[in-house]
Amino acid sequence: MTNNTQTIKAITFGCRLNLYESEAMKKAAAASDGSQIILINTCAVTAEAVRQAKQAIRRARRENPSAAIIVSGCAAQIDPNSFAQMPEVTKIIGNDEKTNPQTYLNLLNNDTRVFVNDIASVKETAGHLIDGLEGRTRAYVQVQNGCDHRCTFCIIPFGRGNSRSVTATEVVNVINGLVDKGVKEVVLSGVDLTAWGNDLPGQPNLGNLLQRVFKLCPDLLRLRLSSIDAVEIDDTMFRLFANEARLMPHLHLSLQHGSDLILKRMKRRHLRASAIELTSRLKAERPEIAFGADIIAGFPTETEAHFQDSLSLIDDAQLSFVHVFPYSPRPNTPAMRMPQLPRVLIKERAAILREKATFAHQALLEAQIGSRQTVLVEANGIGRLDNFARIKIDNASSGDIIEANVNSRSGEFLIGSI
């Protein structure tokens, strides 16, 4: 039975998918009999992310001496013992267990501290789709989890398991339910989103799912995709980006580097030219489209010439939203055994990439000034253009889709008026 005075707080690290799952965790944790629960949803992408999570756990305990602190997420899944050694932690639960209400029933009365199973054995991914993020007009719908690829730098498959997909029927039902509740925009998310369907009968691809969503969710106004693998953009998906107005003109690509040699050492499945060719083709079909990408600085064996390839990729692939990650060696990954670069050099290169990325983003914003754009208003007068650029508009109501004049830029925001 849920405690009427129960308070549940989530502290999230890492990707948007974790943010989404934290909301599902909060709903699931309501099944617990604890009166004060703090959920720590960790990330394992970098050593820094793990350090920050442990720092947050210690701070949460100092500020909440009587709370139950429950730790989950990829770092907890991969290395539960490191969190079990922390006296501040009440329970550690795995990625497969964290969104299931059954996990939290009598959890705090159980003497066992660690509830983490073998993630590689998990076959299901549905069951925790939620009604969007609280207080947001944009809802994230997880349609896929896990990853079957083994990039040499990446530890995430050990935290998420193998790729598994939610059926198209369930995705359509969830989206129609969200639309009925007033959600204006849905973001399809996953760990390896373009792997959707590989494990389903007939092996449909992501383009097929998008087609079904647009056909069977006629009242859906706007759809976005989270980060995707550029090499797996199928012909159907390309045509939808070119011709379907409800598919927003913004695409975040998992590129990771600009040098072919480094991409091969990363065990990526694309080359520099294919990434540039893709963005050029999409831009020719839909000029307003904006691109984002993940880029790693300082991968083992990266020379100055390799680094310059990544730096120039921002212009050559017309990237406007770039997430820069300083390379961080992760346990049991092949890249950890490669010749490492000095941390000082990695940080220097990351800073140079971020500066270049800032200029590229500002150029995108400047290009919008003087135009009239469609804006989905989120909260406090802040919204997003179709291309995902952020804009501030006075007297705009949360949840509305409006037409606005783009008047100027202030830092990372556009300034607009109705």
C-alpha positions in Angstrom: 0.0 0.0 0.0 1.3 3.4 -1.0 2.2 5.8 1.9 0.1 9.0 1.5 3.0 11.0 3.0 5.5 9.3 0.7 8.1 11.5 -1.1 10.1 10.2 -4.0 12.9 12.1 -5.6 15.1 11.1 -8.6 18.6 12.3 -9.3 19.6 11.4 -12.9 22.9 11.2 -14.7 23.7 10.5 -18.3 21.4 10.3 -21.4 17.9 11.4 -22.1 16.8 7.8 -21.9 17.9 7.8 -18.2 15.9 10.9 -17.7 12.9 9.2 -19.1 13.4 6.0 -17.1 13.8 8.0 -13.9 10.2 9.1 -14.3 9.2 5.4 -14.7 11.2 4.6 -11.6 9.4 7.2 -9.5 6.1 5.7 -10.5 7.3 2.2 -9.8 8.8 3.2 -6.4 5.4 4.3 -5.2 4.8 0.6 -4.6 7.4 0.8 -1.8 6.4 1.3 1.8 9.2 3.8 2.3 8.2 7.3 3.4 11.2 9.1 1.9 13.0 7.6 -1.1 15.8 9.0 -3.2 16.5 7.3 -6.5 20.0 7.7 -8.0 19.9 6.7 -11.7 23.6 6.4 -12.7 25.5 6.5 -16.0 28.6 4.5 -16.9 29.7 6.3 -20.1 32.7 8.0 -18.4 34.6 7.6 -15.2 33.5 11.2 -14.4 29.8 10.3 -14.6 30.4 7.5 -12.0 32.4 9.8 -9.8 29.6 12.4 -9.9 27.0 9.8 -9.0 28.9 8.7 -6.0 29.4 12.3 -4.9 25.6 12.8 -5.3 24.9 9.8 -3.1 27.1 11.1 -0.3 25.5 14.5 -0.5 22.0 13.0 -0.5 22.8 11.1 2.6 24.2 14.1 4.4 21.1 16.1 3.5 18.6 13.3 4.1 19.8 11.1 7.0 16.7 9.0 7.2 15.9 8.6 3.5 16.2 5.3 1.6 18.8 5.8 -1.1 18.2 3.4 -4.0 20.9 3.3 -6.6 20.3 2.0 -10.2 21.3 2.7 -13.8 24.2 1.5 -15.9 27.0 2.1 -13.4 25.1 0.2 -10.8 24.4 -2.6 -13.2 28.0 -3.0 -14.4 29.7 -2.6 -11.0 27.1 -3.1 -8.2 29.8 -3.9 -5.6 31.4 -0.5 -5.8 28.1 1.0 -4.7 27.4 -1.8 -2.1 30.6 -0.7 -0.4 29.2 2.8 0.2 27.5 2.9 3.6 25.2 5.7 2.4 23.4 3.3 -0.1 20.3 1.5 1.1 19.7 -0.8 -2.0 21.2 -1.3 -5.4 18.8 -2.5 -8.2 19.6 -3.4 -11.8 18.5 -1.8 -15.0 16.0 -4.6 -15.7 14.4 -4.3 -12.3 14.4 -0.5 -11.8 11.1 0.3 -13.6 9.1 -2.6 -12.3 6.7 -1.9 -9.4 7.2 -5.5 -8.2 10.8 -4.7 -7.4 9.9 -2.1 -4.8 7.3 -4.2 -3.0 8.8 -5.0 0.5 12.2 -3.9 -0.9 13.2 -1.9 2.2 12.2 -4.8 4.5 14.4 -7.2 2.6 17.9 -7.9 4.1 19.4 -8.3 0.6 21.1 -5.1 -0.5 21.9 -5.9 -4.2 19.1 -6.8 -6.7 21.0 -7.0 -10.0 20.5 -9.8 -12.5 22.4 -10.8 -15.6 21.3 -8.1 -18.1 22.4 -10.2 -21.1 19.6 -12.7 -20.2 16.9 -10.1 -20.5 14.6 -10.5 -23.5 11.8 -8.0 -22.8 11.9 -4.2 -23.0 8.2 -3.2 -22.6 6.3 -2.7 -19.4 7.7 0.6 -18.3 6.4 3.0 -21.0 5.1 6.0 -19.1 2.7 8.9 -19.7 5.5 11.3 -20.7 7.7 13.4 -18.4 5.9 15.2 -15.7 5.2 18.9 -16.5 6.4 18.6 -20.0 4.6 19.0 -23.3 7.1 16.7 -25.0 6.9 13.0 -24.1 9.7 10.4 -24.6 8.6 6.9 -25.6 11.2 4.2 -25.3 10.8 1.8 -28.2 14.2 -0.1 -27.9 16.8 -1.0 -25.3 20.2 -2.5 -25.3 22.8 -2.8 -28.0 24.2 -5.7 -30.1 27.3 -3.8 -31.3 30.6 -3.7 -29.4 32.3 -0.4 -30.1 35.8 -0.7 -28.5 35.3 2.3 -26.2 31.8 1.5 -25.0 30.7 -0.2 -21.8 27.0 0.4 -22.3 26.1 -3.0 -23.7 27.2 -4.4 -20.3 24.7 -2.1 -18.6 21.8 -2.4 -21.0 22.1 -5.9 -22.4 21.3 -7.0 -26.0 19.0 -5.1 -28.3 15.3 -5.6 -27.8 12.3 -3.9 -29.2 8.8 -2.9 -28.2 6.2 -4.0 -30.8 4.8 -1.5 -33.2 1.3 -2.1 -31.9 2.3 -1.2 -28.3 4.2 1.9 -29.5 1.2 3.1 -31.5 -1.1 2.5 -28.5 1.2 4.5 -26.2 1.5 7.4 -28.6 -2.3 7.6 -29.1 -2.8 7.6 -25.4 -0.3 10.4 -25.0 -2.0 12.4 -27.8 -5.4 11.9 -26.0 -3.8 13.5 -22.9 -2.7 16.6 -24.8 0.9 15.8 -25.6 2.0 17.8 -28.7 5.3 16.1 -29.5 6.7 12.6 -29.0 10.3 11.6 -29.1 11.1 8.0 -29.9 14.1 6.9 -27.9 16.3 3.9 -27.4 19.9 2.9 -26.7 20.5 1.9 -30.3 17.3 3.3 -31.9 17.9 2.2 -35.5 18.3 -1.4 -34.3 14.6 -1.3 -33.5 12.8 -4.4 -35.1 15.9 -6.6 -35.5 14.5 -9.0 -32.8 10.9 -8.8 -33.9 9.1 -11.2 -36.4 9.9 -10.2 -39.9 12.7 -7.9 -38.7 10.9 -4.6 -39.6 13.2 -1.5 -39.6 12.8 1.9 -37.9 11.4 3.4 -41.1 8.6 0.9 -41.0 7.8 1.8 -37.5 7.7 5.5 -38.4 5.3 4.8 -41.3 3.0 3.0 -39.0 3.0 5.7 -36.4 2.2 8.4 -38.9 -0.6 6.3 -40.4 -2.1 5.0 -37.2 -1.6 8.1 -35.0 -3.3 10.7 -37.3 -3.7 13.2 -34.5 0.0 13.2 -33.5 1.3 16.7 -34.3 5.1 16.3 -34.0 7.5 13.4 -33.8 11.3 13.4 -33.2 14.0 10.8 -33.0 16.7 10.6 -30.3 20.3 9.8 -31.2 20.6 7.3 -34.1 23.3 5.5 -36.0 23.8 7.1 -39.3 24.8 3.9 -41.1 21.3 2.4 -40.4 19.1 5.2 -41.9 17.0 3.2 -44.3 15.3 4.5 -47.5 11.9 4.7 -45.9 13.2 6.8 -43.0 15.1 9.1 -45.5 11.9 9.7 -47.5 10.0 10.5 -44.3 12.6 13.1 -43.3 12.4 14.6 -46.7 8.6 14.6 -47.1 6.8 14.2 -43.7 6.1 17.6 -42.1 5.3 16.0 -38.8 8.8 14.5 -38.5 10.8 17.3 -37.1 13.8 18.5 -39.0 16.4 17.7 -36.4 18.6 14.6 -36.3 21.2 13.7 -33.7 23.8 11.3 -35.1 26.2 8.9 -33.3 29.3 9.8 -35.2 32.0 9.7 -32.5 35.0 10.8 -34.7 36.0 12.4 -38.0 39.0 10.2 -38.9 38.5 6.9 -40.8 41.4 5.2 -39.0 40.0 6.1 -35.5 36.5 5.1 -36.6 37.9 1.7 -37.5 39.7 1.4 -34.2 36.5 2.4 -32.5 34.8 -0.4 -34.4 32.3 2.0 -35.8 30.4 0.9 -38.9 30.5 4.1 -40.9 33.3 6.3 -42.5 33.7 10.0 -42.5 32.6 10.4 -46.1 29.3 8.5 -45.5 28.4 10.8 -42.7 29.0 13.9 -44.8 27.2 12.4 -47.7 24.1 11.6 -45.5 23.9 15.1 -44.1 24.4 16.7 -47.5 21.6 14.5 -49.0 19.2 15.3 -46.2 20.0 19.0 -46.3 19.4 19.1 -50.1 15.9 17.5 -49.5 15.0 19.5 -46.5 17.1 22.7 -46.1 15.8 23.6 -42.7 17.1 20.4 -41.1 19.7 20.7 -38.3 22.1 18.0 -37.2 23.7 17.1 -33.9 26.4 14.6 -33.1 28.4 13.0 -30.4 32.2 13.4 -30.8 34.9 11.8 -28.6 38.1 13.8 -28.1 41.4 12.0 -27.4 40.6 8.5 -28.3 43.7 6.2 -27.9 46.3 6.7 -30.7 44.6 9.9 -31.9 47.2 12.1 -33.6 46.9 15.8 -34.2 45.9 15.0 -37.8 43.1 12.7 -36.6 41.9 15.4 -34.2 41.8 17.9 -37.0 39.6 15.5 -38.9 37.1 15.6 -36.1 37.3 19.4 -35.8 36.7 19.9 -39.5 33.8 17.4 -39.4 31.7 19.9 -37.6 31.7 22.1 -40.7 31.8 19.4 -43.3 28.8 17.5 -41.9 27.0 20.8 -41.1 26.7 20.0 -37.4 25.0 22.5 -35.1 24.4 20.6 -31.9 27.6 18.8 -30.9 28.1 16.9 -27.6 31.8 16.5 -26.9 33.0 13.7 -24.7 36.7 13.6 -23.5 37.7 10.0 -23.9 37.5 8.0 -20.7 38.9 4.5 -20.5 36.2 2.1 -19.3 36.9 -1.3 -17.6 37.1 -4.4 -19.8 36.8 -2.5 -23.1 39.3 -3.0 -25.9 40.1 0.7 -26.1 41.4 0.6 -22.5 44.3 -1.7 -23.7 45.3 0.7 -26.6 48.0 3.3 -26.2 46.4 6.2 -24.1 46.9 9.9 -24.6 47.8 12.2 -21.7 44.7 13.4 -19.9 45.9 17.0 -20.3 46.0 16.7 -24.0 42.5 15.0 -24.1 41.1 17.9 -22.1 42.7 20.4 -24.4 41.3 18.8 -27.5 37.9 18.5 -25.9 37.9 22.3 -25.1 38.9 23.1 -28.7 36.1 20.9 -30.0 33.6 22.5 -27.6 34.6 26.0 -28.7 34.2 25.1 -32.4 30.8 23.5 -31.5 29.7 26.7 -29.7 30.4 28.8 -32.8 28.5 26.3 -35.0 25.5 26.4 -32.7 25.6 30.2 -32.6 25.7 30.3 -36.4 22.5 28.2 -36.5 20.8 30.6 -34.1 22.0 33.6 -36.1 20.6 32.2 -39.3 17.1 32.1 -37.7 17.0 35.8 -36.9 14.5 37.7 -39.0 12.4 34.6 -39.7 9.0 33.5 -38.5 9.1 30.0 -37.0 6.8 27.4 -35.4 7.5 27.0 -31.7 6.4 24.4 -29.2 6.4 26.2 -25.9 7.6 24.1 -23.0 7.7 26.1 -19.7 8.5 29.6 -18.5 8.3 31.1 -22.0 11.0 28.8 -23.3 10.3 26.7 -26.4 11.9 24.9 -29.3 11.9 25.6 -33.0 11.2 22.7 -35.3 15.0 22.3 -35.7 15.4 22.1 -31.9 16.9 25.5 -31.3 15.8 27.1 -28.0 13.9 30.3 -28.0 12.5 32.6 -25.2 9.2 34.3 -25.8 7.4 36.5 -23.3 3.7 35.8 -22.6 3.8 32.4 -24.3 1.7 29.6 -22.7 3.2 26.2 -21.9 2.0 23.5 -24.2 1.0 25.8 -27.1 2.3 25.5 -30.6 2.6 29.1 -31.9 4.1 31.1 -34.8 6.7 33.5 -33.5 9.0 36.1 -34.9 12.7 35.5 -34.2 14.2 38.8 -33.3 17.7 38.3 -31.8 20.0 36.0 -30.0 21.1 36.0 -26.3 23.8 33.4 -25.6 22.4 30.0 -26.3 18.8 31.3 -26.8 16.9 33.0 -29.5 14.7 35.8 -28.5 11.2 35.9 -30.1 7.8 37.6 -30.0 4.3 36.5 -31.0 
